[in-house]
């Protein structure tokens, strides 16, 4: 059983690839795909369907304009999909396309909406592009020129919208952190990486509730009214999230995904956030899974009914806490088998976790 982070380097440098996908993990998946094993083979087919030709001319993005937001989303998803398919199958067609798309992203100038939606869009896109860049820097045709150009783009266009936490609900900050950590690894930026880890630790305590907290700590954006900020829970229980009673169909699942992705990136770089936040993350996974399995909010919120929409956002946490650490998460395991793998929704930075982290 692996109980220590795998990415620690004695010289303090960064391990590549070492965002959410480690070399060890990618090699393992490629071996399963080569043998035609499930669930990886079917999941790879789904990702391959996203690896389609795309236009690469993208100057700036106003996330308030739906067409611009959606176009950038398709482009980022396709970039990551091509990178994964190349790495897992050695398809040079996909490798060349991933490199072409990354070269196009190097000219991206930034987000122009002027609201915190810029920060959210930067988080969503940066999470995908940081992962894609980390994978593709291992391609034989990757060059120092590409590294320099992409690092400069990330500093110019993404850092201004990731370095400062959004004052909106906690899912936005956690999505920003997901992107910041992925990009910091690619940029080999220790200051940005440390900032991301510090934000992850602070937001985890202010987003995932434990009864031992008494009340959650204050955080920017809560308006000084914790109950309202948490959408007035009827009961405060272990695993409650700041947005459970707001919308456990979307925001709470996105926030959980981003927190776990961020912890996985830290793990791959030798930093064990998982251990420090285990009680919070496991409780949140199990409570949310129980709600989604039963359709019942368990008397926690004024709304008694859970969403029917399940995102593919439990594999990363289950892989760590169950497969690495040997913990039992029965509700999460049942949800993955019955709901996530058959029809879990992948969207934005919740990207086909069954392919990358099933076991």
C-alpha positions in Angstrom: 0.0 0.0 0.0 1.4 3.4 -1.0 1.2 5.8 1.9 3.6 8.6 1.0 3.5 11.1 -1.8 5.2 9.7 -4.9 6.5 12.9 -6.3 8.9 14.2 -3.7 12.3 15.3 -5.0 15.3 15.8 -2.8 16.3 18.9 -4.7 12.9 20.6 -4.3 12.3 20.7 -8.1 9.1 19.7 -9.8 8.3 16.2 -11.2 7.0 16.0 -14.8 4.4 14.9 -15.7 3.2 15.8 -12.3 -0.1 17.6 -12.3 -3.1 15.3 -11.7 -1.6 12.6 -13.9 1.8 11.1 -12.9 4.0 9.1 -15.3 3.3 6.0 -13.2 -0.4 6.5 -13.4 -0.4 7.1 -17.1 1.8 4.1 -17.7 -0.7 2.0 -15.7 -3.7 3.2 -17.7 -1.9 2.7 -21.1 -1.2 -0.9 -20.1 -4.8 -1.5 -19.2 -5.9 0.0 -22.5 -3.4 -2.2 -24.4 -5.0 -5.3 -22.8 -8.5 -4.1 -23.6 -9.5 -4.0 -20.0 -12.5 -2.1 -18.5 -13.5 0.5 -17.5 -10.5 2.1 -19.1 -11.1 1.0 -22.7 -14.7 2.3 -22.8 -13.6 5.5 -21.1 -10.8 6.0 -23.6 -13.4 5.7 -26.4 -15.4 8.5 -24.8 -12.3 10.7 -24.6 -11.3 9.9 -28.2 -14.7 11.2 -29.3 -13.7 14.6 -27.8 -10.4 14.6 -29.6 -11.7 16.3 -32.7 -10.2 19.0 -35.0 -10.6 22.5 -33.7 -9.9 26.1 -34.8 -7.0 27.6 -32.8 -7.4 31.3 -33.4 -8.3 32.6 -30.0 -7.3 36.1 -29.0 -9.3 36.9 -25.8 -12.4 35.6 -24.0 -15.4 37.4 -22.5 -17.0 34.6 -20.4 -20.2 36.6 -20.3 -20.7 35.9 -24.0 -22.0 32.3 -24.2 -20.5 31.7 -27.6 -17.0 32.7 -26.5 -17.2 30.7 -23.3 -18.4 27.6 -25.1 -15.9 27.9 -27.9 -13.0 28.1 -25.4 -14.4 25.2 -23.5 -14.5 23.0 -26.6 -11.0 24.0 -27.5 -9.6 23.3 -24.1 -11.4 20.0 -23.8 -10.1 18.9 -27.2 -6.6 19.9 -26.3 -6.6 17.8 -23.2 -8.3 14.9 -25.0 -5.8 14.8 -27.8 -3.0 14.9 -25.2 -4.4 12.0 -23.2 -5.1 9.8 -26.3 -1.6 10.4 -27.5 -0.1 9.5 -24.2 -2.2 6.4 -23.7 -2.1 5.0 -27.3 1.1 6.5 -28.8 -1.1 7.9 -31.7 1.1 10.4 -33.5 -2.0 11.9 -35.2 -3.3 12.9 -31.8 0.1 14.0 -30.7 0.5 16.3 -33.6 -2.9 17.8 -33.1 -2.3 18.4 -29.4 0.9 20.2 -30.2 -0.9 22.3 -32.8 -3.6 23.3 -30.3 -1.1 24.1 -27.6 0.8 26.4 -30.0 -2.5 28.1 -30.7 -3.2 28.6 -27.0 0.3 30.3 -26.6 -1.2 33.3 -28.3 -4.1 33.7 -26.0 -4.3 37.2 -24.5 -6.7 36.9 -21.6 -10.2 37.2 -20.1 -12.1 40.4 -20.6 -15.4 40.0 -18.8 -14.5 42.2 -15.9 -16.2 40.1 -13.3 -15.4 37.1 -11.1 -16.7 35.0 -14.0 -13.2 35.6 -15.5 -11.8 33.9 -12.5 -14.1 30.9 -12.8 -13.4 30.6 -16.6 -9.7 30.8 -16.0 -10.0 28.0 -13.4 -12.0 25.8 -15.7 -9.8 26.3 -18.7 -6.5 26.4 -16.8 -7.2 23.1 -15.1 -7.5 21.4 -18.6 -4.6 23.3 -20.2 -2.2 22.8 -17.4 -2.9 19.0 -17.5 -2.5 18.9 -21.3 0.8 20.9 -21.2 2.2 18.6 -18.5 1.5 15.5 -20.7 2.7 17.0 -23.9 6.0 18.3 -22.6 7.1 14.6 -22.8 6.4 14.4 -26.5 9.6 13.9 -28.6 8.8 17.0 -30.7 8.3 19.3 -27.7 10.7 22.1 -27.6 12.1 24.7 -25.2 10.5 27.3 -27.4 7.1 25.8 -26.6 7.8 25.7 -22.9 8.8 29.4 -22.9 5.9 30.5 -24.9 3.3 28.6 -22.9 4.7 29.6 -19.6 4.6 33.2 -20.6 1.0 32.9 -21.7 0.0 31.3 -18.4 1.7 34.2 -16.5 0.1 36.8 -18.8 -3.4 35.5 -19.2 -4.2 33.1 -16.3 -2.2 34.3 -13.3 -4.1 37.6 -13.0 -7.4 35.7 -12.6 -6.0 32.8 -10.4 -3.7 34.4 -7.9 -6.5 36.2 -6.0 -9.4 34.1 -4.7 -12.9 34.9 -5.9 -15.2 36.3 -3.3 -18.0 34.2 -4.7 -18.9 30.8 -3.3 -16.2 28.4 -2.5 -16.5 26.3 -5.6 -14.9 29.2 -7.6 -11.9 29.5 -5.3 -11.3 25.7 -5.4 -11.6 25.7 -9.2 -9.0 28.5 -9.3 -6.7 26.5 -7.0 -7.1 23.4 -9.3 -5.9 25.5 -12.3 -3.2 27.4 -10.3 -1.6 24.2 -9.1 -1.6 22.5 -12.5 -0.1 25.6 -14.1 2.4 26.1 -11.4 3.7 22.6 -11.9 4.1 23.2 -15.7 5.7 26.7 -15.0 7.9 25.3 -12.3 6.7 28.2 -10.2 7.3 27.3 -6.5 5.6 30.6 -5.2 2.4 29.9 -7.2 2.4 26.3 -6.1 2.8 27.2 -2.4 0.1 29.8 -2.7 -2.3 27.2 -4.2 -1.6 24.7 -1.5 -2.2 27.4 1.2 -5.5 28.4 -0.4 -6.5 24.8 -0.7 -5.9 24.2 3.0 -7.7 27.4 4.0 -10.7 26.9 1.8 -11.1 23.2 2.7 -11.6 24.2 6.4 -14.1 26.8 5.3 -16.0 24.6 2.8 -16.1 21.0 4.2 -17.7 21.0 7.6 -16.8 18.8 10.6 -18.8 18.9 13.8 -15.6 19.3 15.7 -15.3 22.8 14.1 -18.3 24.1 16.1 -18.8 26.6 13.3 -16.8 27.1 10.0 -14.1 29.7 10.1 -14.9 33.1 8.5 -13.6 33.6 4.9 -13.8 36.4 2.3 -17.2 36.5 0.7 -19.2 35.1 3.6 -20.8 38.5 4.4 -20.3 37.9 8.1 -23.3 35.6 8.0 -22.1 32.0 8.1 -25.6 30.4 8.1 -26.7 32.4 5.0 -23.4 31.7 3.3 -24.0 28.0 3.8 -27.7 28.4 2.6 -29.2 27.8 6.0 -28.6 24.1 6.8 -31.2 22.5 9.0 -28.5 20.2 10.5 -24.8 20.7 10.6 -23.2 17.3 10.1 -19.8 15.9 9.1 -19.4 16.2 5.4 -21.8 19.1 4.8 -20.3 21.5 2.3 -20.8 25.2 2.0 -23.0 24.7 -1.1 -24.8 21.4 -0.2 -28.0 23.3 0.6 -27.5 25.7 -2.3 -27.2 23.1 -5.0 -25.7 19.6 -4.5 -26.4 18.9 -8.2 -23.7 21.2 -9.5 -21.7 23.5 -7.3 -21.0 21.0 -4.4 -19.9 18.3 -6.8 -17.7 20.7 -8.8 -16.1 22.0 -5.5 -15.4 18.5 -4.3 -13.9 17.6 -7.6 -11.6 20.6 -7.6 -10.5 20.1 -4.0 -9.6 16.4 -4.7 -7.9 17.3 -8.0 -5.8 19.8 -6.2 -4.9 17.4 -3.5 -3.8 14.9 -6.1 -1.6 17.4 -7.8 0.0 18.2 -4.5 0.5 14.5 -3.8 2.3 14.0 -7.1 4.7 16.8 -6.1 5.4 15.3 -2.7 2.9 17.4 -0.6 0.3 15.4 1.4 -2.8 17.6 1.7 -4.9 14.5 1.6 -3.7 13.4 5.1 -4.4 16.8 6.7 -7.8 17.0 5.1 -8.8 13.3 5.1 -11.6 13.6 7.7 -13.2 16.5 5.7 -12.9 15.0 2.2 -14.0 11.4 3.2 -17.0 12.7 5.1 -18.0 14.9 2.2 -17.6 12.1 -0.3 -19.6 9.7 1.8 -22.4 12.1 2.6 -22.8 13.4 -0.9 -22.7 9.8 -2.3 -25.4 8.7 0.2 -27.6 11.6 -0.8 -27.2 10.9 -4.5 -27.8 7.2 -4.1 -31.0 7.7 -2.1 -32.3 10.9 -3.6 -32.8 12.1 -0.1 -30.8 15.0 1.5 -30.9 13.1 4.8 -32.8 15.9 6.6 -29.9 18.3 6.3 -31.4 21.0 4.1 -34.9 22.5 3.8 -35.1 21.0 0.3 -35.5 17.2 1.0 -34.7 16.0 -2.5 -31.2 15.4 -3.8 -30.3 16.0 -7.5 -30.5 13.2 -10.0 -27.4 14.5 -11.8 -24.1 12.8 -10.9 -20.8 14.0 -12.1 -17.7 11.9 -12.7 -16.1 13.4 -9.7 -15.5 10.6 -7.2 -12.8 8.4 -8.8 -9.8 10.6 -7.8 -10.8 10.7 -4.1 -11.8 7.0 -4.0 -8.5 6.0 -5.7 -6.5 7.8 -3.0 -8.5 7.0 0.1 -9.5 3.4 -0.7 -6.8 2.1 -3.1 -3.8 3.9 -1.6 -4.8 4.2 2.0 -7.1 1.2 2.5 -10.1 3.2 3.9 -13.6 1.9 3.4 -15.9 4.4 1.6 -19.0 2.2 0.9 -21.4 4.9 -0.3 -18.7 6.3 -2.7 -17.9 2.8 -4.0 -21.5 2.0 -4.6 -22.1 5.4 -6.3 -19.1 4.9 -8.6 -20.3 1.4 -9.6 -24.0 2.1 -10.0 -24.1 5.7 -11.2 -20.7 7.3 -12.0 -19.2 4.8 -14.4 -22.4 4.0 -16.3 -23.6 7.6 -16.8 -21.5 10.1 -14.8 -21.3 13.5 -16.3 -17.9 14.9 -17.3 -17.8 18.6 -17.9 -15.1 21.4 -17.7 -12.4 20.3 -15.2 -14.4 17.2 -14.2 -12.8 15.3 -17.1 -13.4 11.6 -17.4 -11.9 10.6 -14.0 -12.8 7.0 -14.7 -10.2 6.9 -17.4 -7.4 8.5 -15.4 -8.1 7.3 -11.8 -10.2 4.1 -11.9 -8.7 1.0 -10.4 
